[in-house]
Amino acid sequence: MVVQELSGNRPCFLVRWADGSDYRLTLDHGTDRIEQMGHNAVVVGSAGKDLVFTSVDLTDSPKVAGTYVRKGASQGELRSQGFFYKPDDEDSERLAYR
């Protein structure tokens, strides 16, 4: 599945490559990057002066699974090297940023 946001908009569009099904999520922040997290994804972007991480559950009908807001933070760079993802087991994952 691919997640993409159109420049300047809050909607996040998803397409399941296997069958062409498309979905739309509405986010409360912009999108700077999208990272794979196991079978799911995390969308990272800014909302004013805050850095926002939105986890997206990509099973069945995709939906927002949770949001983490880091107040007064911003990305130091827009390359993926600033993030670290590690699956602990089937039900637990870690995402870290520097």
Secondary structure, DSSP 8 states (H G I E B T S, - for coil): -EEE--TT-SEEEEE-TTT--EEEEE-SS--SEEEEETTEEEEEEEETTEEEEEEEE-SSS-EEEEEEEETT---S-SSGGGEEEEEEETTEEEEEE-
